Amino acid sequence: MIGGIKDWAKRHWPRMRLRTILFATLFLVAALPGFGAVFLRVYENTLVRQTEAELVAQGAALSATAAALWPAAPPGRVAHHDVSAGNHPYSLDAPSSGIDLSTTPIRAERPPVAAGAKPSPDALAAAARLSPIMDATRSTTLASIILLDRNGSIVGGSSAVGSYAALPEVAAALAGSASTFLRRNGAYRATYRFEWLSRAAAIRVHYARPIIVGNRVVGVLLLSRSARALFRGLYEDRGKIALGIAAIFGLLVVLSGVISRGVTRPIEQLGAETRAVASGRGRVPDPPPTAAIEIQGLYADFAVMAAAIERRSRYLRDFAHAVSHEFKTPLAGIRGAVELLQDHPDMAAEDRRRFLANADADARRLTLLVTRLLDLARADMAEPGEERTDAADVVTRVADVSRTAGFSIEIVGLIVLPIVTVPAPTLEAVLATLLENSRQAGAQSVTIQLSTMDTQLEVRVNDDGPGVPLADRGRLFEPFFTTKRDTGGTGLGLAISRSLIEVQKGSLSIMDGEITTFVIRLPLAR
């Protein structure tokens, strides 16, 4: 199923610019807090908790005033009851932070007033004193404020005579604990078109707080009020919200500009220059200073790649020219011999044998060139391996095979050599080529010196022959360059040897000096 969804998305995925993707991502991230505030009820929770906090503050002020005006209240300042200090058994702290529209249950609408006993005389006396204060508070805050006596009977307020003792919030307050409940508002009527999105629109916050005099609950203040509607709150805070949206969009524009200069523009420029390089009409420019570090690294990588492609192209052009030149001579000889034999059918037998021998020699040279070219191609296309080889064993075996009468080989260096990460056939082929070149140059003795340096094994091969002229050393590893063309040399042996070694992350070079010394460096195994 997941695979099918992925395939469908790939088929219908729109082509978008990097700028579009980045801006859409930034816009979505910037809009997430707004969506969270509306749809995750963060903003509504804030409005409801703000309403509760206002009711708590009103209740605290009114309960303190009621306690001071209560007939049984002692003269002087009303004592502050600190629950944490253990001075009072009741807790008056309302858990305002506990209200959450997603988890707090919303109870049914407050039921009608139940029948109850007449309010106590002291509560009636306190209500007479407290009534002006409650009326002023009610008209200012638009909250419903009801005074109950110690039994839960209604003493003052807008409700009829009766009892609210059965309400859980009142029961908790009579027990000495302030409590907050959320109840449905039966009188609610929708005002805004999208008000159905708001869960708090049809609820009221009910807060009950005990009145304590002399360490005894003498009454309860029952307060309730509807929270601000979500859309009304958004409208009232429209200035702040608009300012926030403008600031967010301004920041988005700035961030888009930074990303454009750091990512998108450099990538577009690199793409254009890469197409120019591919058509042979340009080069990879220096990275812009405002580009990201990774983009600057990408510029550097593309520059290295372009230089490598250019070197490879130049090498192929030169190689193709050299191949055509090397093949032209023997092909011309064969063609000339064939034409002479065709034009002179009565040619003397000795001349015929001589021309056929020349054609056969040219054909053998062509065969040798093709074989060596295939070897060079395999060397260039080979992949580096992790084969481990005992270098001492390979050097000893090649030296034993190459020793003949009048051609001695001496090995100088370590008896036990480290293991190298070069295939044994590769090392054998390279050493055999160097020793054969020394033999063909007229050397009678060869010295192979072995040593280690850092993470490489160094093999030096020198002989007592006439050596390579200084003028020829710079071209010694070029394909088809040879000083023994008349004896059948192809000029590919050293080129193939260097390619074989370089594929294995080693090197083959010739040292400067009067004595010809070839140096092979091989990577040591870890």
HUMO-V935514 format. One record per residue. N is the residue number from 1. PHI is phi in radians with two decimals (NA if undefined). NEAR is the number of other ideal C-beta (glycine too) atoms within 10 Angstrom. D_FIRST is the distance of its C-alpha to the first C-alpha in Angstrom with 1 decimal. Layout:
# HUMO-V935514
n=N phi=PHI near=NEAR d_first=D_FIRST
n=N phi=PHI near=NEAR d_first=D_FIRST
This chain:
# HUMO-V935514
n=1 phi=NA near=5 d_first=0.0
n=2 phi=-1.11 near=6 d_first=3.8
n=3 phi=-1.09 near=7 d_first=5.4
n=4 phi=-1.11 near=8 d_first=5.1
n=5 phi=-1.11 near=9 d_first=6.3
n=6 phi=-1.10 near=10 d_first=8.7
n=7 phi=-1.10 near=10 d_first=9.9
n=8 phi=-1.11 near=10 d_first=10.6
n=9 phi=-1.12 near=9 d_first=12.4
n=10 phi=-1.14 near=8 d_first=14.3
n=11 phi=-1.21 near=7 d_first=15.5
n=12 phi=-1.85 near=7 d_first=16.7
n=13 phi=-1.22 near=8 d_first=17.9
n=14 phi=-1.32 near=5 d_first=21.6
n=15 phi=-1.43 near=5 d_first=24.4
n=16 phi=-2.29 near=10 d_first=26.2
n=17 phi=-1.30 near=10 d_first=29.3
n=18 phi=-1.08 near=13 d_first=29.4
n=19 phi=-1.05 near=15 d_first=31.9
n=20 phi=-1.10 near=12 d_first=29.5
n=21 phi=-1.10 near=11 d_first=26.8
n=22 phi=-1.14 near=17 d_first=29.4
n=23 phi=-1.16 near=18 d_first=31.1
n=24 phi=-1.09 near=11 d_first=27.9
n=25 phi=-1.13 near=11 d_first=27.0
n=26 phi=-1.09 near=17 d_first=30.6
n=27 phi=-1.12 near=14 d_first=30.7
n=28 phi=-1.13 near=10 d_first=27.6
n=29 phi=-1.12 near=12 d_first=29.0
n=30 phi=-1.20 near=16 d_first=32.4
n=31 phi=-1.44 near=13 d_first=31.1
n=32 phi=-1.01 near=11 d_first=29.2
n=33 phi=-1.04 near=13 d_first=32.4
n=34 phi=-1.14 near=15 d_first=33.3
n=35 phi=-1.09 near=11 d_first=30.0
n=36 phi=-1.13 near=12 d_first=30.4
n=37 phi=-1.12 near=17 d_first=34.0
n=38 phi=-1.52 near=16 d_first=33.2
n=39 phi=-1.50 near=11 d_first=29.9
n=40 phi=-1.68 near=14 d_first=30.2
n=41 phi=1.12 near=20 d_first=33.7
n=42 phi=-1.13 near=14 d_first=35.4
n=43 phi=-1.20 near=20 d_first=38.0
n=44 phi=-1.12 near=25 d_first=38.5
n=45 phi=-1.01 near=19 d_first=39.0
n=46 phi=-1.10 near=14 d_first=41.6
n=47 phi=-1.11 near=21 d_first=43.4
n=48 phi=-1.16 near=25 d_first=43.5
n=49 phi=-1.18 near=19 d_first=44.6
n=50 phi=-1.13 near=15 d_first=47.2
n=51 phi=-1.08 near=24 d_first=48.5
n=52 phi=-1.10 near=24 d_first=48.7
n=53 phi=-1.08 near=15 d_first=50.6
n=54 phi=-1.15 near=17 d_first=53.1
n=55 phi=-1.14 near=26 d_first=53.6
n=56 phi=-1.10 near=21 d_first=54.2
n=57 phi=-1.14 near=11 d_first=56.7
n=58 phi=-1.11 near=22 d_first=58.5
n=59 phi=-1.10 near=26 d_first=58.5
n=60 phi=-1.12 near=15 d_first=59.9
n=61 phi=-1.18 near=13 d_first=62.7
n=62 phi=-1.21 near=20 d_first=63.6
n=63 phi=-1.18 near=21 d_first=63.5
n=64 phi=-1.17 near=15 d_first=65.8
n=65 phi=-1.14 near=19 d_first=68.1
n=66 phi=-1.10 near=27 d_first=68.2
n=67 phi=-1.13 near=21 d_first=69.0
n=68 phi=-1.30 near=17 d_first=71.9
n=69 phi=-1.62 near=18 d_first=73.2
n=70 phi=-1.16 near=22 d_first=72.9
n=71 phi=-0.99 near=14 d_first=76.3
n=72 phi=-1.51 near=12 d_first=75.9
n=73 phi=-1.24 near=17 d_first=74.7
n=74 phi=-1.21 near=11 d_first=77.0
n=75 phi=-1.15 near=5 d_first=78.8
n=76 phi=1.75 near=7 d_first=77.5
n=77 phi=-1.27 near=7 d_first=74.0
n=78 phi=-1.27 near=17 d_first=71.0
n=79 phi=-1.21 near=14 d_first=69.7
n=80 phi=-1.64 near=10 d_first=66.2
n=81 phi=-1.65 near=16 d_first=64.3
n=82 phi=-1.81 near=10 d_first=62.2
n=83 phi=-1.15 near=14 d_first=59.9
n=84 phi=-1.12 near=7 d_first=59.0
n=85 phi=-1.51 near=8 d_first=62.7
n=86 phi=1.40 near=7 d_first=63.1
n=87 phi=-1.45 near=11 d_first=65.7
n=88 phi=-2.56 near=15 d_first=64.0
n=89 phi=-1.39 near=10 d_first=61.8
n=90 phi=-1.84 near=16 d_first=59.7
n=91 phi=-1.90 near=17 d_first=56.7
n=92 phi=-1.81 near=20 d_first=56.9
n=93 phi=-1.50 near=10 d_first=53.8
n=94 phi=-1.44 near=21 d_first=51.1
n=95 phi=-1.33 near=13 d_first=47.5
n=96 phi=-1.11 near=18 d_first=46.7
n=97 phi=-1.33 near=9 d_first=43.9
n=98 phi=-1.54 near=11 d_first=42.1
n=99 phi=-1.36 near=19 d_first=41.2
n=100 phi=-2.54 near=12 d_first=37.5
n=101 phi=-1.10 near=20 d_first=36.2
n=102 phi=-1.47 near=9 d_first=32.8
n=103 phi=-2.14 near=7 d_first=34.4
n=104 phi=-1.25 near=15 d_first=38.0
n=105 phi=-1.19 near=7 d_first=38.6
n=106 phi=-1.78 near=14 d_first=40.2
n=107 phi=-1.43 near=15 d_first=42.9
n=108 phi=-1.17 near=8 d_first=44.6
n=109 phi=-1.02 near=14 d_first=47.4
n=110 phi=-1.03 near=20 d_first=50.6
n=111 phi=-1.18 near=10 d_first=52.5
n=112 phi=-1.09 near=8 d_first=56.0
n=113 phi=-1.15 near=15 d_first=59.0
n=114 phi=-1.52 near=13 d_first=60.1
n=115 phi=-1.16 near=8 d_first=63.8
n=116 phi=-2.72 near=18 d_first=65.5
n=117 phi=-1.26 near=12 d_first=68.8
n=118 phi=-1.14 near=12 d_first=70.9
n=119 phi=-1.12 near=23 d_first=70.0
n=120 phi=-1.20 near=17 d_first=72.2
n=121 phi=-1.04 near=10 d_first=75.3
n=122 phi=-1.13 near=18 d_first=74.4
n=123 phi=-1.20 near=27 d_first=71.0
n=124 phi=-1.13 near=15 d_first=72.9
n=125 phi=-1.15 near=15 d_first=75.2
n=126 phi=-1.16 near=29 d_first=72.4
n=127 phi=-1.13 near=20 d_first=70.6
n=128 phi=-1.07 near=12 d_first=73.8
n=129 phi=-1.28 near=14 d_first=73.9
n=130 phi=-1.52 near=25 d_first=70.2
n=131 phi=-1.00 near=14 d_first=69.7
n=132 phi=-1.06 near=9 d_first=70.6
n=133 phi=-1.16 near=15 d_first=68.3
n=134 phi=-1.14 near=22 d_first=65.4
n=135 phi=-1.10 near=13 d_first=66.1
n=136 phi=-1.13 near=10 d_first=66.2
n=137 phi=-1.14 near=18 d_first=62.9
n=138 phi=-1.12 near=17 d_first=61.3
n=139 phi=-1.22 near=9 d_first=62.4
n=140 phi=-1.47 near=9 d_first=61.2
n=141 phi=-1.64 near=15 d_first=57.8
n=142 phi=1.06 near=9 d_first=57.1
n=143 phi=-1.66 near=21 d_first=56.1
n=144 phi=-1.45 near=18 d_first=57.1
n=145 phi=-2.21 near=23 d_first=59.5
n=146 phi=-2.18 near=20 d_first=60.9
n=147 phi=-1.75 near=24 d_first=63.5
n=148 phi=-2.06 near=29 d_first=63.5
n=149 phi=-1.50 near=28 d_first=66.2
n=150 phi=-1.13 near=18 d_first=65.9
n=151 phi=-1.82 near=16 d_first=64.8
n=152 phi=1.56 near=24 d_first=62.2
n=153 phi=-1.38 near=24 d_first=64.5
n=154 phi=-1.28 near=22 d_first=64.3
n=155 phi=-1.91 near=23 d_first=67.3
n=156 phi=-2.63 near=22 d_first=66.5
n=157 phi=2.17 near=19 d_first=63.9
n=158 phi=-1.60 near=9 d_first=62.8
n=159 phi=-1.53 near=15 d_first=61.9
n=160 phi=-1.30 near=8 d_first=64.2
n=161 phi=-1.20 near=12 d_first=66.1
n=162 phi=2.90 near=15 d_first=64.0
n=163 phi=-2.36 near=19 d_first=61.8
n=164 phi=-2.00 near=24 d_first=58.4
n=165 phi=-1.10 near=18 d_first=58.8
n=166 phi=-1.35 near=11 d_first=55.9
n=167 phi=-1.18 near=24 d_first=53.3
n=168 phi=-1.10 near=12 d_first=51.4
n=169 phi=-1.20 near=23 d_first=52.0
n=170 phi=-1.23 near=22 d_first=55.7
n=171 phi=-1.07 near=16 d_first=55.9
n=172 phi=-1.14 near=18 d_first=54.4
n=173 phi=-1.17 near=29 d_first=56.9
n=174 phi=-1.10 near=21 d_first=59.8
n=175 phi=-1.45 near=13 d_first=58.7
n=176 phi=1.82 near=18 d_first=59.1
n=177 phi=-2.07 near=20 d_first=55.5
n=178 phi=-1.26 near=24 d_first=54.3
n=179 phi=-2.57 near=20 d_first=50.9
n=180 phi=-2.17 near=25 d_first=48.5
n=181 phi=-2.27 near=22 d_first=46.4
n=182 phi=-1.85 near=19 d_first=44.2
n=183 phi=-2.26 near=19 d_first=45.0
n=184 phi=-1.24 near=13 d_first=44.1
n=185 phi=-1.87 near=16 d_first=46.6
n=186 phi=-1.18 near=10 d_first=47.6
n=187 phi=-1.52 near=8 d_first=49.6
n=188 phi=-1.28 near=15 d_first=46.7
n=189 phi=-2.35 near=8 d_first=46.2
n=190 phi=-1.09 near=12 d_first=43.5
n=191 phi=-1.94 near=10 d_first=45.2
n=192 phi=-1.81 near=15 d_first=42.4
n=193 phi=-1.11 near=8 d_first=39.7
n=194 phi=-1.79 near=9 d_first=36.8
n=195 phi=-1.23 near=16 d_first=38.4
n=196 phi=-1.14 near=10 d_first=35.7
n=197 phi=-1.26 near=14 d_first=33.6
n=198 phi=-1.65 near=24 d_first=36.2
n=199 phi=-1.42 near=16 d_first=36.2
n=200 phi=-1.53 near=23 d_first=39.7
n=201 phi=-1.18 near=22 d_first=41.4
n=202 phi=-1.87 near=19 d_first=42.4
n=203 phi=-2.19 near=23 d_first=43.5
n=204 phi=-2.19 near=23 d_first=46.8
n=205 phi=-1.63 near=27 d_first=47.5
n=206 phi=-1.95 near=23 d_first=50.1
n=207 phi=-2.27 near=26 d_first=52.1
n=208 phi=-2.04 near=29 d_first=54.9
n=209 phi=-2.33 near=27 d_first=57.5
n=210 phi=-1.33 near=27 d_first=60.4
n=211 phi=-1.82 near=28 d_first=64.0
n=212 phi=-1.99 near=22 d_first=65.7
n=213 phi=-2.31 near=21 d_first=69.5
n=214 phi=1.08 near=11 d_first=71.2
n=215 phi=1.08 near=12 d_first=68.2
n=216 phi=-2.49 near=12 d_first=67.6
n=217 phi=-1.32 near=17 d_first=65.1
n=218 phi=-1.86 near=21 d_first=67.4
n=219 phi=-3.06 near=31 d_first=64.9
n=220 phi=-2.43 near=32 d_first=61.4
n=221 phi=-1.80 near=28 d_first=60.2
n=222 phi=-1.91 near=24 d_first=57.2
n=223 phi=-2.01 near=26 d_first=55.6
n=224 phi=-2.65 near=20 d_first=52.7
n=225 phi=-2.86 near=20 d_first=51.3
n=226 phi=-1.36 near=19 d_first=48.2
n=227 phi=-1.27 near=27 d_first=46.2
n=228 phi=-1.06 near=20 d_first=46.0
n=229 phi=-1.12 near=21 d_first=43.4
n=230 phi=-0.97 near=22 d_first=40.5
n=231 phi=-1.26 near=17 d_first=41.3
n=232 phi=-1.19 near=16 d_first=45.0
n=233 phi=-1.11 near=19 d_first=44.4
n=234 phi=-1.11 near=18 d_first=42.4
n=235 phi=-1.17 near=12 d_first=45.3
n=236 phi=-1.18 near=12 d_first=47.9
n=237 phi=-1.74 near=15 d_first=46.2
n=238 phi=-1.07 near=10 d_first=45.4
n=239 phi=-1.12 near=8 d_first=47.7
n=240 phi=-1.14 near=10 d_first=46.1
n=241 phi=-1.14 near=16 d_first=42.6
n=242 phi=-1.09 near=10 d_first=43.6
n=243 phi=-1.10 near=11 d_first=45.3
n=244 phi=-1.12 near=13 d_first=42.2
n=245 phi=-1.10 near=13 d_first=40.0
n=246 phi=-1.09 near=10 d_first=42.6
n=247 phi=-1.12 near=11 d_first=42.7
n=248 phi=-1.14 near=17 d_first=39.0
n=249 phi=-1.16 near=12 d_first=38.9
n=250 phi=-1.08 near=10 d_first=41.9
n=251 phi=-1.13 near=12 d_first=40.3
n=252 phi=-1.08 near=16 d_first=37.2
n=253 phi=-1.10 near=12 d_first=39.6
n=254 phi=-1.11 near=10 d_first=41.3
n=255 phi=-1.11 near=15 d_first=38.1
n=256 phi=-1.10 near=16 d_first=36.8
n=257 phi=-1.12 near=11 d_first=40.2
n=258 phi=-1.11 near=12 d_first=40.1
n=259 phi=-1.17 near=18 d_first=36.6
n=260 phi=-1.08 near=17 d_first=37.7
n=261 phi=-1.27 near=15 d_first=40.8
n=262 phi=-1.56 near=18 d_first=39.1
n=263 phi=-2.27 near=18 d_first=35.9
n=264 phi=-1.18 near=19 d_first=35.3
n=265 phi=-1.07 near=17 d_first=38.9
n=266 phi=-1.04 near=21 d_first=39.4
n=267 phi=-1.17 near=16 d_first=36.1
n=268 phi=-1.09 near=14 d_first=37.1
n=269 phi=-1.13 near=17 d_first=40.6
n=270 phi=-1.13 near=20 d_first=39.4
n=271 phi=-1.08 near=11 d_first=37.3
n=272 phi=-1.11 near=12 d_first=40.3
n=273 phi=-1.19 near=19 d_first=42.6
n=274 phi=-1.14 near=15 d_first=40.2
n=275 phi=-1.12 near=11 d_first=40.3
n=276 phi=-1.15 near=14 d_first=44.0
n=277 phi=-1.13 near=18 d_first=44.3
n=278 phi=-1.09 near=11 d_first=42.2
n=279 phi=-1.54 near=8 d_first=44.7
n=280 phi=1.39 near=8 d_first=47.6
n=281 phi=-2.14 near=9 d_first=48.9
n=282 phi=-3.12 near=14 d_first=48.3
n=283 phi=-2.51 near=11 d_first=47.4
n=284 phi=-1.27 near=21 d_first=45.0
n=285 phi=-1.34 near=15 d_first=46.8
n=286 phi=-1.19 near=10 d_first=47.3
n=287 phi=-1.17 near=20 d_first=44.5
n=288 phi=-1.08 near=16 d_first=45.3
n=289 phi=-1.13 near=7 d_first=46.7
n=290 phi=-1.50 near=14 d_first=44.2
n=291 phi=-1.22 near=21 d_first=41.2
n=292 phi=-1.13 near=17 d_first=39.0
n=293 phi=-1.03 near=9 d_first=39.9
n=294 phi=-1.14 near=10 d_first=36.7
n=295 phi=-1.19 near=20 d_first=37.4
n=296 phi=-1.09 near=17 d_first=41.0
n=297 phi=-1.10 near=12 d_first=39.7
n=298 phi=-1.13 near=17 d_first=37.6
n=299 phi=-1.02 near=21 d_first=40.8
n=300 phi=-1.09 near=13 d_first=42.6
n=301 phi=-1.12 near=11 d_first=40.0
n=302 phi=-1.15 near=18 d_first=40.1
n=303 phi=-1.12 near=18 d_first=43.9
n=304 phi=-1.09 near=11 d_first=44.0
n=305 phi=-1.11 near=13 d_first=41.6
n=306 phi=-1.12 near=17 d_first=43.8
n=307 phi=-1.13 near=12 d_first=46.9
n=308 phi=-1.14 near=10 d_first=45.5
n=309 phi=-1.13 near=12 d_first=44.5
n=310 phi=-1.12 near=13 d_first=48.0
n=311 phi=-1.08 near=10 d_first=49.7
n=312 phi=-1.15 near=12 d_first=47.7
n=313 phi=-1.12 near=11 d_first=48.5
n=314 phi=-1.12 near=10 d_first=52.2
n=315 phi=-1.11 near=12 d_first=52.1
n=316 phi=-1.16 near=10 d_first=50.7
n=317 phi=-1.09 near=10 d_first=53.4
n=318 phi=-1.12 near=13 d_first=56.1
n=319 phi=-1.15 near=17 d_first=54.8
n=320 phi=-1.11 near=10 d_first=54.7
n=321 phi=-1.11 near=11 d_first=58.3
n=322 phi=-1.17 near=15 d_first=59.5
n=323 phi=-1.08 near=15 d_first=58.0
n=324 phi=-1.08 near=10 d_first=59.6
n=325 phi=-1.19 near=10 d_first=62.9
n=326 phi=-1.18 near=21 d_first=62.7
n=327 phi=-1.38 near=15 d_first=62.0
n=328 phi=-1.13 near=10 d_first=64.5
n=329 phi=-1.15 near=13 d_first=67.6
n=330 phi=-1.15 near=20 d_first=67.0
n=331 phi=-1.14 near=14 d_first=65.7
n=332 phi=-1.11 near=11 d_first=68.9
n=333 phi=-1.12 near=18 d_first=71.0
n=334 phi=-1.12 near=19 d_first=69.4
n=335 phi=-1.11 near=12 d_first=69.8
n=336 phi=-1.12 near=14 d_first=73.4
n=337 phi=-1.11 near=19 d_first=74.3
n=338 phi=-1.10 near=13 d_first=72.8
n=339 phi=-1.11 near=11 d_first=74.7
n=340 phi=-1.12 near=15 d_first=78.0
n=341 phi=-1.18 near=15 d_first=77.5
n=342 phi=-1.26 near=8 d_first=76.9
n=343 phi=-1.37 near=8 d_first=79.8
n=344 phi=-2.22 near=12 d_first=82.3
n=345 phi=-1.14 near=7 d_first=81.9
n=346 phi=-1.66 near=5 d_first=85.4
n=347 phi=-1.09 near=14 d_first=84.5
n=348 phi=-1.07 near=9 d_first=86.3
n=349 phi=-1.04 near=7 d_first=84.5
n=350 phi=-1.13 near=8 d_first=84.6
n=351 phi=-1.13 near=12 d_first=83.1
n=352 phi=-1.06 near=16 d_first=80.4
n=353 phi=-1.09 near=11 d_first=79.5
n=354 phi=-1.16 near=13 d_first=79.5
n=355 phi=-1.15 near=20 d_first=77.1
n=356 phi=-1.16 near=13 d_first=74.8
n=357 phi=-1.14 near=11 d_first=74.8
n=358 phi=-1.12 near=16 d_first=73.9
n=359 phi=-1.11 near=19 d_first=71.0
n=360 phi=-1.15 near=12 d_first=69.8
n=361 phi=-1.13 near=14 d_first=69.9
n=362 phi=-1.14 near=19 d_first=68.0
n=363 phi=-1.14 near=14 d_first=65.4
n=364 phi=-1.10 near=12 d_first=65.1
n=365 phi=-1.12 near=19 d_first=64.6
n=366 phi=-1.07 near=17 d_first=61.8
n=367 phi=-1.08 near=11 d_first=60.2
n=368 phi=-1.13 near=15 d_first=60.5
n=369 phi=-1.09 near=18 d_first=59.2
n=370 phi=-1.10 near=12 d_first=56.1
n=371 phi=-1.09 near=12 d_first=55.5
n=372 phi=-1.18 near=18 d_first=55.9
n=373 phi=-1.12 near=19 d_first=53.6
n=374 phi=-1.10 near=11 d_first=50.9
n=375 phi=-1.10 near=18 d_first=51.5
n=376 phi=-1.15 near=21 d_first=51.4
n=377 phi=-1.11 near=12 d_first=48.0
n=378 phi=-1.12 near=13 d_first=46.6
n=379 phi=-1.14 near=20 d_first=47.9
n=380 phi=-1.19 near=15 d_first=46.4
n=381 phi=-1.65 near=9 d_first=43.0
n=382 phi=-1.19 near=15 d_first=42.9
n=383 phi=-1.83 near=6 d_first=40.5
n=384 phi=-1.14 near=14 d_first=41.8
n=385 phi=-2.00 near=12 d_first=41.4
n=386 phi=-1.99 near=9 d_first=42.0
n=387 phi=-1.19 near=14 d_first=44.5
n=388 phi=-1.73 near=13 d_first=47.3
n=389 phi=-2.33 near=21 d_first=50.9
n=390 phi=-1.42 near=14 d_first=54.3
n=391 phi=-1.08 near=23 d_first=56.2
n=392 phi=-1.07 near=19 d_first=59.6
n=393 phi=-1.15 near=12 d_first=59.0
n=394 phi=-1.19 near=22 d_first=57.9
n=395 phi=-1.08 near=22 d_first=60.9
n=396 phi=-1.12 near=15 d_first=63.3
n=397 phi=-1.16 near=14 d_first=62.1
n=398 phi=-1.15 near=21 d_first=62.3
n=399 phi=-1.13 near=17 d_first=65.7
n=400 phi=-1.12 near=9 d_first=67.1
n=401 phi=-1.24 near=13 d_first=65.9
n=402 phi=-1.49 near=18 d_first=67.4
n=403 phi=-1.22 near=13 d_first=70.8
n=404 phi=-2.45 near=9 d_first=73.6
n=405 phi=-1.15 near=5 d_first=77.3
n=406 phi=1.49 near=8 d_first=78.2
n=407 phi=-2.46 near=15 d_first=74.7
n=408 phi=-1.79 near=15 d_first=74.1
n=409 phi=-2.30 near=22 d_first=70.9
n=410 phi=-2.04 near=10 d_first=71.1
n=411 phi=-1.87 near=16 d_first=68.2
n=412 phi=-2.14 near=10 d_first=68.8
n=413 phi=2.51 near=17 d_first=66.5
n=414 phi=-1.22 near=13 d_first=64.5
n=415 phi=-1.34 near=7 d_first=64.7
n=416 phi=-1.90 near=6 d_first=61.2
n=417 phi=-1.77 near=22 d_first=58.7
n=418 phi=-1.14 near=15 d_first=55.2
n=419 phi=-1.41 near=14 d_first=52.2
n=420 phi=-1.97 near=26 d_first=50.8
n=421 phi=-1.71 near=18 d_first=47.3
n=422 phi=-2.29 near=28 d_first=48.6
n=423 phi=-1.02 near=20 d_first=48.4
n=424 phi=-1.04 near=17 d_first=51.8
n=425 phi=-1.06 near=12 d_first=52.1
n=426 phi=-1.12 near=22 d_first=51.6
n=427 phi=-1.12 near=26 d_first=54.4
n=428 phi=-1.11 near=16 d_first=56.6
n=429 phi=-1.13 near=18 d_first=56.3
n=430 phi=-1.18 near=28 d_first=57.1
n=431 phi=-1.10 near=24 d_first=60.1
n=432 phi=-1.11 near=15 d_first=61.4
n=433 phi=-1.11 near=18 d_first=61.3
n=434 phi=-1.14 near=23 d_first=63.3
n=435 phi=-1.18 near=22 d_first=65.8
n=436 phi=-1.16 near=12 d_first=66.3
n=437 phi=-1.08 near=22 d_first=66.9
n=438 phi=-1.10 near=23 d_first=69.6
n=439 phi=-1.10 near=17 d_first=71.2
n=440 phi=-1.18 near=14 d_first=71.3
n=441 phi=-1.36 near=16 d_first=72.8
n=442 phi=1.69 near=10 d_first=75.7
n=443 phi=-1.29 near=19 d_first=74.9
n=444 phi=-1.93 near=12 d_first=76.4
n=445 phi=-2.50 near=14 d_first=74.6
n=446 phi=-2.26 near=22 d_first=71.2
n=447 phi=-2.02 near=16 d_first=70.2
n=448 phi=-1.95 near=21 d_first=66.6
n=449 phi=-1.81 near=15 d_first=66.1
n=450 phi=-2.04 near=18 d_first=63.1
n=451 phi=-2.75 near=13 d_first=62.1
n=452 phi=-2.03 near=16 d_first=59.2
n=453 phi=-2.56 near=9 d_first=58.4
n=454 phi=0.96 near=7 d_first=55.5
n=455 phi=-1.92 near=11 d_first=52.4
n=456 phi=-2.32 near=18 d_first=54.0
n=457 phi=-1.75 near=26 d_first=56.3
n=458 phi=-1.86 near=16 d_first=59.1
n=459 phi=-2.09 near=27 d_first=60.9
n=460 phi=-1.91 near=17 d_first=64.0
n=461 phi=-2.11 near=22 d_first=65.7
n=462 phi=-2.38 near=21 d_first=69.2
n=463 phi=-2.39 near=24 d_first=72.1
n=464 phi=-1.77 near=16 d_first=75.8
n=465 phi=-1.35 near=18 d_first=75.5
n=466 phi=-1.20 near=10 d_first=76.5
n=467 phi=1.47 near=17 d_first=73.1
n=468 phi=-1.62 near=15 d_first=71.1
n=469 phi=-1.00 near=10 d_first=73.0
n=470 phi=-1.03 near=10 d_first=72.0
n=471 phi=-1.19 near=7 d_first=71.5
n=472 phi=-1.70 near=11 d_first=68.9
n=473 phi=-1.19 near=15 d_first=66.8
n=474 phi=-1.17 near=10 d_first=64.6
n=475 phi=-1.90 near=11 d_first=63.5
n=476 phi=-1.10 near=20 d_first=63.4
n=477 phi=-1.70 near=18 d_first=59.6
n=478 phi=-1.30 near=15 d_first=59.2
n=479 phi=-1.05 near=21 d_first=58.1
n=480 phi=1.30 near=21 d_first=61.2
n=481 phi=-1.53 near=18 d_first=63.7
n=482 phi=-2.63 near=20 d_first=66.3
n=483 phi=-1.74 near=13 d_first=70.0
n=484 phi=-2.22 near=12 d_first=70.5
n=485 phi=-1.10 near=14 d_first=69.5
n=486 phi=-1.24 near=7 d_first=72.7
n=487 phi=-1.82 near=8 d_first=71.9
n=488 phi=1.73 near=12 d_first=68.4
n=489 phi=-1.22 near=16 d_first=66.3
n=490 phi=-1.78 near=21 d_first=63.0
n=491 phi=1.31 near=21 d_first=62.3
n=492 phi=-1.97 near=24 d_first=58.8
n=493 phi=-1.08 near=22 d_first=59.3
n=494 phi=-1.23 near=21 d_first=59.1
n=495 phi=-1.10 near=23 d_first=56.3
n=496 phi=-1.15 near=24 d_first=54.2
n=497 phi=-1.09 near=25 d_first=55.2
n=498 phi=-1.11 near=20 d_first=54.2
n=499 phi=-1.09 near=21 d_first=50.8
n=500 phi=-1.06 near=25 d_first=50.2
n=501 phi=-1.28 near=22 d_first=51.2
n=502 phi=-1.16 near=15 d_first=49.3
n=503 phi=-1.07 near=19 d_first=46.0
n=504 phi=-1.57 near=23 d_first=46.5
n=505 phi=1.12 near=13 d_first=47.1
n=506 phi=-1.99 near=23 d_first=50.8
n=507 phi=-2.62 near=15 d_first=53.8
n=508 phi=-2.35 near=22 d_first=56.8
n=509 phi=-2.57 near=15 d_first=59.8
n=510 phi=-2.05 near=17 d_first=63.6
n=511 phi=-1.46 near=12 d_first=65.8
n=512 phi=-1.32 near=8 d_first=68.6
n=513 phi=2.48 near=10 d_first=72.1
n=514 phi=-1.20 near=7 d_first=74.9
n=515 phi=-1.52 near=11 d_first=73.3
n=516 phi=-1.31 near=22 d_first=70.1
n=517 phi=-2.29 near=17 d_first=67.4
n=518 phi=-1.63 near=23 d_first=63.8
n=519 phi=-2.08 near=15 d_first=61.3
n=520 phi=-1.91 near=25 d_first=58.0
n=521 phi=-2.04 near=19 d_first=55.6
n=522 phi=-2.10 near=26 d_first=52.8
n=523 phi=-1.24 near=16 d_first=50.1
n=524 phi=-1.43 near=17 d_first=50.6
n=525 phi=-1.26 near=15 d_first=47.9
n=526 phi=-1.26 near=8 d_first=46.8
